[in-house]
């Protein structure tokens, strides 16, 4: 702001030095015969026309784009921000984020409903300072529905009613009509008979009941209504990064990312050391959580929860023998983190949504397991990988053994002392030799006399004497 103020001051001094003077009355007077130029107003245009685009709906991938456009327009001090809207709606959680961004803006916001603003589109329109509709347009029908297209539960409807009412309160519109757009149980005498239940208003009806402010046949006519007919209109398009984020948060792509992550973890467990599988899993998880963080589908809490799960799983594998509570808790934390990331805010949860997310995750796991089995069996046959994977067998009949067995008979019957506890594996000392030994059935304490009862290569079994 200081830099901008300095620039403005410098610019003002420069203008005054070139022959301009400001009178006490506040009017600008000509001193050197130069005619002043008045800067044109600037309008930013954002299109939410999902009916005739590949998007198809308002989804969380749009939130980062809209937030950026609103923030840039607000900070630049432009004259108005116009939303060109033609949509049947979409994800309510995405619409609420867009709604919050519009309500928090200080500049003039105008919803130009260029045919229809249905469901989530109605919520976004109500958040704007002004609503202008083309003739034959519609607004309303904001009843939330489940993934199967059926009406959502009462809790979901109640939350959407509250969102619509609060938005109408902020923009000085009829709150009862706003709620009637959501809940068909709301009956307003005279009004409901005309617009139906839930309420869906035409352009004329929206003007009659004060939901819309004006009607216009084109964007230019709409701008002229608010003395912006000569404004410079700048259409702000979605950039490549926002397109990538929107793609990465698409349900199909997220399923693929989860499948790749699970496949990578399976491949990493099946191969020694850190390799391609682990790196692939980390990349897929980074894309998954990073994109969801950007569009507010995930918070840092989900990422921390996933990290805790990884730590617990590592502790179980590396430090605790067997597989117990830590391992189970780690897997539960990781699964919960992924599921919470795919779900909207708690207030918008429904049984259908939870079932859809769980089913999607289950399909990802099944797909990953199938692919891993196929790939791990096929890799040795691929020329690029056959040098990395041992494809030949080393059979005992050919002389290959894991440990020599020539001294097995000499070891049987020897007595010694346990150097470490046997749980059931440990170390013992026999005639000055340290051997890896296994207890016959029970744990044996340190410094206990033991006897070797059988030996076969590296497997030496002992019994307490």
Phi, psi and omega in degrees: 000321179299317179297317179296320178296317177299318179297316179297317179297315179298319178296320179295317178298322180296318178296316181296323180290338182270008172121011180257145175222144181256121180284166181295335181283349179097355179272153180270128181250143179278126181244341182230017177082005180271130180280128182290149175252130180262127182295137178289147173293154182241133178236130173264138183243129177236124183263124171245063183255078184276352181290319185250025177236173181290345183296310176082335183196165173279117184233168182302336179296341180277342189297318180298321178297310182294317179300319179296315182297316180295316181295317180295318180295319181295314182288332181281347179069036179288170187280327180199153174239119185253131174256111177274106193247129170209094187208148172270001176110208182160217183290125181293322180297325176292319180296324180292325177294317177296318178302315180297319180297320180292315182296329181280349182285147180266343183277172177288126178244134183232127173265112177261097184281100186263064178123295185208150173224085186261146174056243180301331177296326177293320179297316179296318180296316181297335181286342182281155180294321181231147175236122177238132184238145171285160178296138181081013178276171179220152176213139177132214180049057186259022177295124180292144180233160178278178179298336179273002179089002179268159180300136180287171182292170183300323179299316180296316179296321180297318179296316180294323175300316180295321179297315181294317180296313181298323179293317178296324177297318182293330185251014174058048174243169185294114183289327181292321176294320178300317178292324180295338175292338184263313190248118180290349178282346179279121180243122176248114183309132180083309182291310184295327178295332183272319187256351179089175179228119356292160188290129171227116188256139170281176180301313181298319180292320179297322177291319182298321185260011172078014176281316175261152181263323184212169171234145181209148182274346182206170178297320180297316178298321178297318180295323180296330179299325183254029177057038179239025184297328180261016183289152173277116183265120180247113178278121180265115183261158178292133182272175186296323181295320179290328175295320179296315180298318179296322178294316183292336179266003176292138184308320181293318181292321178296324176297320179295317179299318179294321178297317179296319180297315180294317177300317180298319179294319178297315180296324181292321179294326184280348182239147182286151177070188178261129185218208185296321182299312180296319178296320178297318179296317180296319179296316180295318179292323178296317177295320181296304184288323180298313180295322180288330175293321182297320184264013175068017172283338178231149174246172180296338179298319179295321180293319177296319179299319178295319178298320177298319178299319178296318180296315179298319180294320178296317178299319181296319184283318190268329190245331184251124179292149180079196179223113186225222189299316183299317180295315179297316179298321178297314179296318179298316179298318181293316178296317180298321180298314181295317181294319179296327178294324182279343180269152175286189177302155185304324182295341181255013178289148173213159181300319180297318180294316179299316178299320180294319180293316179298317179297320178297318180292321178298318178297322178298318180294316180298315179299319180295319180295315180298314181295320181296318178298316181294313185292315183295332176279333185270335185303318180299340181272351180269132185300325183291340184244350186291345175279342182266342185239132178285112183260344182268157179266143174245098188268148178296330180294339178267004177100002179272123178225151180286334178204147181295147181242012184292334183256014183302313183294327179293330183281327183298129179099345178291145175248150181200195183235140177287127177278327178231169175293146177257111184232053353269000182264144178190202183235140177230159179245124182228112181052040178084000179256135177266123182235147171280124185231164181230131177291146184296319182201332184242160175291142181237132183288165178292149180062036176254138179287131182227162180230137178282122182255340175201152180212134176212097182065238181275355181264103181243114184259135182234164178224141178295138180265000000 
